Amino acid sequence: MEGNMALHFTPSKTRIEEAEITRFRTWCAERFGVSLPSHDAFHQWSVRQRGSFWSGLWDYCGVQGNKGGTALLETGKILEDRFFPEARLNFAENLLAKRGVEDALVFRGEDKAASRWSWDRLAETVSRVQQAYRSLGIGPGDRIAAMLPNVPEAVACMLAAASIGAIWSSCSPDFGEQGVMDRFGQIEPKLFLACDAYWYNGKRIDVAEKVTALEPRLGVPVVIVEYCGGAESLAAMLSNGCTLEAFMSAHDAREPVFEQLPFSHPLIILFSSGTTGVPKCIVHSAGGTLLQHLKEHRFHCNLGGGDRLFYYTTCGWMMWNWLVSGLASGATLCLYDGSPFSPDAKVLWDYAEEEQFSIFGTSAKYLDALAKAELKPRESHRLDHLTAVLSTGSPLSPASFDYVYRDIKPDVSLASMSGGTDIVSCFVLGNPVKPVWSGEIQGPGLGMAVEVFDDLGQPLASGKGELVCTCAFPAMPIGFWNDPDRSRFRSAYFERFEDNWCHGDFAEWTGHGGIVIHGRSDATLNPGGVRIGTAEIYNQVERITEIESAVCIGQDWDNDVRVVLFVKLRSGVTLDVLLTQKIKQKIRTGASPRHVPAKIIAVADIPMTKTGKVVELAVREVVHGRPVKNEEALANPQALLLFAGLAELAG
């Protein structure tokens, strides 16, 4: 792709010199006696000398633990390389290194709840929960499952699990009963944590019926976390349940004990979206997660001690785990649970102003919704402390870049990020010392050997292809749960290009050394045999104010594939001939004639996952009359019915 997109922001010389990533580059050059005159040279060195890079990162970030004598055991095989094989550490110990009365956690639950936890309170709560876990015989390798809102107690219970080597796994309370079982039923937890209820869009959503149904199916003790004032009554309904306060009541606050464990000890189990089958259980290591998140926070986000980190997420999205790790950099976490538009569209920006967010993280979908709502935080809020806006979940369109710099703040570092649940982190993301170009991700993460391959497995300097990683990295998953020979794990990422991680993203380098993600490669459109990324179409559609949201698929038709665009229109808008022509013209001129849909169809709703991603594959299955294997992964599964048997697609 030619570097012809708009330049939105260039960091000042002072900003570049004072960035933590610049300091780290200078430190590495001195420590290892190498010349690193630029960031690009630094990245190349970090990939070629991975052992030195990750060892240096451990030391520079002050990781607590015993590093051992070997940083990387190289085998020449991506699945067999081992980072820090002799190391011993504890994930929670590194996140709880700070003490004092300053805020560790700040919480808002819409306009219904608010609290603050100091570093001391967080450590004391972790200690009490840790002791309670051990009283049940829970130890290293045992699983603890949680269905919780994004509340401080969720952070404390997760860290307590990590402190003793138990494996944490969580989802949000809006998951249905079967969705919870599809996930936690596979990992057989020893304990289940749930809330009494939760708030969403101003309404109290009760979960008592769901929790009482799950208790016998999971067959383990249940601990109820107080949120909406009903913990005791719900606990009383259970045969083996208690409140979190009762669970901790026999244990005094003391200094937490941190089990020293191998670098590769399992920390968390995350789940794939599950829209095409039962979710995959992806196991991530304590050491790999810690180092990768320290790198991304401190160097790619310029996060430091005392900064306030916010990310709009639920406990069912990997970004929650990413957010929690911000404690390892000494940052205060600003937690939020509920609708980002309740009681109104300003709620998160009110929070940002009052708590002086340093970093505001969200989804591409949220930024698009703000733009369509014509909200202008730059005019309505003081955002003096805001240095970065982060976006992930789906590709960030050029229109959203325009919106952020026009209506939020003109001098923020806007970082679109891409990676995901598979690696609990990013392959490509922001960089505080590089310019921000519209529609582009700034580049690969340090230590990540990212390439774009053609169909024959050859690297592309330009043109669209598959995003791959050619070398092992610490945050590569341990594997899948219940996959002892790693055959399913190998099949998921390593079969397409032998000895290379194939991520499933359709990508392209830009003339600036940045990268554009054109969408998931398994959702790539192929009309006339030409590969088209769905993100290229969404980038144009999002600029059309009459459209609230959209989903694009390829329909098998006449021995080929035709592009079909479904649009959810804003209230009062009709898809007439003029609007249809406007959409086609916008796509034709903004993308290309090949991108123009053969059919444009208005629908009442667009199905999405609980993290706000449109589910192209599920819609495609319904359009072709095939069953969707796991509707529990969707926030609005009833929307799929709108795509079945459409007369407009019969001709």
SULBEL-V851017 format. One record per pair of residues at least 24 apart in sequence whose ideal C-beta (glycine too) atoms are under 8 Angstrom apart, sorted by the first residue. I is the first residue (numbers start at 1). J is the second residue. Records with the same first field share a line. If there is no record, write none. Layout:
I: J + J
//
This chain:
1: 462 + 508 + 509 + 510 + 511 + 516
2: 510 + 511
3: 437 + 510 + 511 + 512
4: 511
5: 398 + 437 + 438 + 439 + 440 + 510
6: 398 + 401 + 402 + 437 + 438
7: 435 + 436 + 437 + 438
8: 401 + 402 + 405 + 414 + 435 + 436 + 437 + 438
9: 405 + 410 + 411 + 412 + 413 + 414 + 435 + 436
10: 435 + 436
11: 413 + 432 + 433 + 434 + 435
15: 432 + 433
16: 432 + 433
19: 302 + 432 + 433
20: 298 + 299 + 302 + 304
21: 298 + 299 + 300 + 302 + 431 + 432 + 433 + 446
22: 433
24: 56 + 57 + 60 + 298 + 299
27: 56 + 60
28: 52 + 53 + 56 + 60
31: 56 + 59
32: 56
39: 431 + 433 + 434
40: 513
42: 446
43: 443 + 444 + 446
46: 446 + 447
47: 447 + 448 + 449 + 471
50: 447 + 471 + 472 + 473
53: 446 + 447
54: 83 + 84 + 291 + 447 + 474
57: 291 + 294 + 295 + 447
58: 84 + 291
61: 291 + 294 + 298 + 328
63: 89 + 94 + 290 + 291 + 294
64: 89 + 90 + 93 + 94 + 97
65: 89 + 90 + 93 + 94 + 260
66: 260
77: 499
78: 470 + 471 + 472 + 476 + 494 + 499 + 500 + 501
79: 472 + 486 + 490 + 494 + 499
81: 471 + 472
82: 264
83: 263 + 264 + 287 + 288 + 291 + 472 + 474
84: 263 + 287 + 474
85: 263 + 264
87: 262 + 263 + 287
88: 260 + 261 + 262 + 263
89: 260 + 261 + 263 + 286 + 287 + 290
90: 162 + 163 + 165 + 258 + 259 + 260 + 261 + 286
91: 162 + 267 + 286 + 287 + 289 + 290
92: 126 + 159 + 160 + 162 + 163 + 256 + 258
93: 163 + 256 + 258
94: 290 + 328
95: 159 + 162 + 324 + 325 + 327 + 328
96: 122 + 123 + 126 + 159 + 256 + 327
97: 328 + 330
98: 305 + 327 + 330
99: 123
102: 306 + 332
103: 332
104: 327 + 332 + 333
105: 152 + 155 + 332 + 333 + 335
106: 308 + 332 + 333 + 334 + 335 + 355
107: 151 + 152 + 335 + 336 + 337
108: 334 + 335 + 336 + 337 + 351
109: 149 + 151 + 198 + 199 + 227 + 336 + 337 + 338
110: 199 + 200 + 201 + 202 + 337 + 338 + 339 + 342 + 343 + 347
111: 342 + 343 + 347
112: 199 + 202 + 228 + 338
113: 199 + 227
115: 152
117: 152 + 156
122: 152 + 155 + 156 + 159
123: 255 + 256
124: 253 + 254
125: 153 + 156 + 160 + 248 + 253
126: 156 + 159 + 160 + 163 + 256
127: 160 + 251 + 253 + 254 + 255 + 256 + 257
128: 248 + 251 + 252 + 253
129: 156 + 157 + 160 + 244 + 247 + 248
130: 160 + 163 + 164 + 256 + 257
131: 248 + 251
132: 247 + 248 + 250 + 251
133: 160 + 161 + 164 + 166 + 191
134: 164
135: 250 + 251
136: 190 + 191 + 221
137: 190
138: 164 + 166 + 190 + 191
139: 164 + 165 + 166
140: 164 + 165 + 166 + 259 + 261 + 265
141: 165 + 166 + 167 + 266
142: 166 + 167 + 189 + 190
143: 167 + 168 + 169 + 187 + 188 + 189 + 190 + 269
144: 168 + 169 + 189 + 190 + 191 + 193
145: 169 + 170 + 183 + 184 + 187 + 189 + 191 + 192 + 193 + 218
146: 170 + 171 + 192 + 193 + 194 + 315
147: 171 + 172 + 173 + 175 + 180 + 192 + 193 + 194 + 195 + 207 + 211 + 214 + 315
148: 172 + 173 + 193 + 194 + 195 + 225 + 315
149: 173 + 195 + 198 + 227 + 314 + 315 + 337 + 338
150: 313 + 314 + 315 + 320 + 335 + 336 + 337
151: 195 + 225 + 227 + 335 + 337
152: 335
153: 225 + 244
154: 225 + 315
155: 324 + 327 + 333 + 335
157: 193 + 225 + 244
158: 324
159: 324
160: 256
162: 267 + 286
163: 256 + 257 + 258 + 259
164: 257 + 259
165: 259 + 261 + 265
166: 190
167: 266 + 267 + 268 + 269 + 283
168: 267 + 268 + 269
169: 268 + 269 + 270 + 271
170: 315 + 316 + 320
171: 271 + 315 + 316
172: 314 + 315 + 316 + 317 + 610
173: 198 + 205 + 207
174: 198 + 200 + 205 + 314 + 610 + 635
175: 316 + 610 + 632
176: 210 + 632
177: 210 + 213 + 214 + 217
178: 632
179: 274 + 630 + 632 + 633
180: 210 + 214
181: 214 + 217 + 218
182: 274 + 278 + 279 + 630 + 632
183: 271 + 274 + 279 + 281
184: 218
185: 217 + 218
186: 278 + 279 + 281 + 481 + 482
187: 269 + 281 + 481
189: 218 + 220
190: 220
191: 220 + 221 + 222 + 223
192: 218 + 220 + 221 + 222 + 223
193: 222 + 223 + 224 + 225 + 244
194: 222 + 223 + 224 + 225
195: 224 + 225 + 227 + 228
196: 224 + 225 + 226 + 227 + 228 + 229 + 230 + 231 + 233 + 234
197: 227 + 228 + 230
198: 227 + 228 + 337 + 338
199: 228 + 337 + 338
200: 338 + 339 + 342
201: 338 + 339 + 341 + 342
202: 339 + 342 + 343
204: 228
206: 230
207: 234
208: 233 + 234 + 237
211: 238
212: 237 + 238
215: 239 + 240 + 241
223: 247
261: 286
262: 287
263: 287 + 288
264: 288 + 478
266: 478
268: 321 + 424
269: 481
270: 318 + 321 + 421 + 424
271: 421
272: 421 + 422
273: 421 + 609 + 613 + 615 + 633
274: 629 + 630 + 632 + 633
275: 609 + 615 + 617 + 618 + 628 + 629 + 630 + 633 + 634
276: 617 + 618 + 621 + 628 + 629 + 630
277: 629 + 630
278: 629 + 630
279: 630 + 633
280: 480 + 488 + 492
281: 480 + 481 + 482
282: 421 + 422 + 424 + 477 + 480 + 481
283: 477 + 478 + 479 + 480 + 481
284: 424 + 475 + 477 + 478
285: 474 + 475 + 477 + 478
287: 474
288: 473 + 474 + 475 + 476
289: 321 + 325 + 424 + 425 + 475
290: 325 + 328
291: 474 + 475
292: 423 + 424 + 425 + 473 + 474 + 475
293: 322 + 325 + 326 + 328 + 424 + 425
294: 325 + 328 + 329
295: 445 + 446 + 447
296: 322 + 425 + 426 + 429 + 445
297: 325 + 326 + 328 + 329 + 331
298: 329
299: 446
300: 415 + 426 + 429 + 430 + 431 + 432 + 445 + 446
301: 359 + 388 + 390 + 415 + 430 + 432
302: 387 + 388 + 413 + 432
303: 329 + 331 + 358 + 359
304: 329 + 330 + 331
305: 329 + 330 + 331
306: 330 + 331 + 332
307: 331 + 332 + 358 + 359
308: 332 + 334 + 355 + 356 + 357 + 358 + 359 + 385
309: 333 + 334 + 357 + 358 + 359 + 361
310: 334 + 336 + 348 + 351 + 352 + 355 + 357 + 359 + 360 + 361
311: 359 + 361 + 362 + 390
312: 336 + 340 + 348 + 361 + 362 + 363 + 366
313: 361 + 611
314: 610 + 611
316: 610 + 611
317: 421 + 610 + 611
318: 420 + 421 + 424
319: 361 + 392 + 611
321: 424
322: 424 + 425
323: 361
331: 358
340: 366
341: 369
345: 370 + 373 + 375
346: 375 + 377 + 380 + 381
349: 375 + 377 + 380 + 381 + 383
350: 381
352: 377 + 381 + 383 + 386
353: 381 + 382 + 383
356: 384 + 385
357: 383 + 385 + 386
358: 385 + 386 + 387 + 388
359: 386 + 387 + 388 + 389 + 390
360: 386 + 388 + 389 + 390
361: 389 + 390 + 391 + 392
362: 389 + 390 + 391
363: 391 + 392 + 393 + 394 + 611 + 612
364: 391 + 392 + 393 + 394 + 395 + 396 + 397 + 400 + 416
365: 393 + 394 + 549 + 608 + 612 + 613
366: 612
367: 391 + 396 + 400 + 403 + 404
368: 397 + 399 + 400 + 542
370: 403 + 407
371: 399 + 400 + 403 + 407 + 542
372: 545 + 548 + 570
375: 407
376: 407
377: 407 + 408 + 409
378: 406 + 407 + 408 + 409 + 410
379: 407
383: 408 + 409
386: 412
387: 412 + 413
388: 412 + 413 + 414 + 415 + 430 + 432
389: 413 + 414 + 415
390: 415 + 417 + 430
391: 415 + 416 + 417
392: 416 + 417 + 418 + 419 + 426
393: 611 + 612 + 613
394: 535 + 538 + 612 + 613 + 614
395: 516 + 517 + 518 + 519 + 535 + 538 + 539
396: 439
397: 439 + 535 + 538 + 539 + 542 + 543
398: 438 + 439 + 539
399: 539 + 542 + 543
400: 542
401: 436 + 438 + 439
402: 438
415: 441 + 442
416: 440 + 441
417: 441
418: 467 + 505 + 515 + 517
420: 503
422: 477 + 493 + 503
423: 473 + 475 + 476 + 477
424: 475 + 477
425: 475
427: 467 + 469 + 503
428: 467 + 515 + 517
435: 512
437: 510 + 512 + 514
439: 516 + 539
440: 510 + 512 + 514 + 515 + 516
441: 514 + 515 + 516 + 517
442: 514
443: 513 + 514 + 515
444: 515
447: 473 + 474
448: 473
449: 473
450: 515
451: 500
452: 507 + 508 + 509 + 515
453: 497 + 500 + 502
457: 497 + 498 + 500
460: 508 + 509
461: 509
462: 508 + 509
463: 508
464: 506 + 507 + 508 + 518 + 531 + 533
465: 506 + 507 + 508
466: 496 + 497 + 502 + 503 + 504 + 505 + 506 + 507 + 521
467: 502 + 503 + 504 + 505 + 506 + 507 + 515 + 517
468: 497 + 500 + 501 + 502 + 503
469: 500 + 501 + 503
470: 500 + 501
476: 501
506: 531 + 533
519: 616
520: 616 + 617
522: 617
523: 553 + 616 + 617 + 620
525: 552 + 553 + 554 + 561 + 563
526: 554 + 561
527: 554 + 560 + 561 + 562 + 563 + 594 + 598
528: 560 + 594
530: 594
532: 563 + 594 + 595
534: 616
536: 591 + 595
537: 563 + 565 + 587 + 591 + 595 + 597
539: 590 + 591
540: 586 + 587 + 590 + 591 + 595
541: 565 + 567 + 583 + 586 + 587
543: 586 + 590
544: 582 + 583 + 586
545: 570
546: 570 + 573 + 579 + 582
547: 583
549: 606 + 614
550: 606 + 614
551: 606 + 607 + 614 + 615 + 616 + 619
552: 597 + 616
553: 616 + 619 + 620 + 623
554: 620
555: 599 + 620 + 623 + 624 + 649
556: 624
557: 598
562: 597 + 598 + 599
563: 595 + 596 + 597 + 598 + 599
564: 597 + 598 + 599 + 600 + 601 + 623 + 649
565: 597 + 599 + 600 + 601
566: 600 + 601 + 602 + 603 + 606 + 619 + 643
567: 600 + 601 + 602 + 603
568: 602 + 603 + 604 + 605 + 606
569: 602
574: 602
575: 600 + 601 + 602
599: 648 + 649
601: 646 + 648 + 649
603: 639 + 642 + 643
604: 639 + 642
605: 636 + 638 + 639 + 642
606: 639
607: 634 + 635 + 636 + 637 + 639 + 640
608: 634 + 635 + 636 + 639
609: 633 + 634 + 635
610: 634 + 635
619: 643
623: 649
//
